């Protein structure tokens, strides 16, 4: 299921990252790698704020839809 469907506060493991190669590389540079834990903090407007690798990162809803948990 995509990251946008995860509930706030629950920790999930990243199973797959979709999209174009440039998109996958960008997400990997932010810490979104297969097997790492990610927690949705909040969803506001068109952005999703998540905690990944002890950092808070805001990604667009479109990017979050490419991250499968």
PyMOL commands that set and color helices and strands:
alter all, ss='L'
color gray80, all
select helices_A, chain A and resi 3-5+21-29+61-65
alter helices_A, ss='H'
color red, helices_A
select strands_A, chain A and resi 11-13+16-17+37-44+47-52+55-60+67-68
alter strands_A, ss='S'
color yellow, strands_A
deselect
rebuild
show_as cartoon
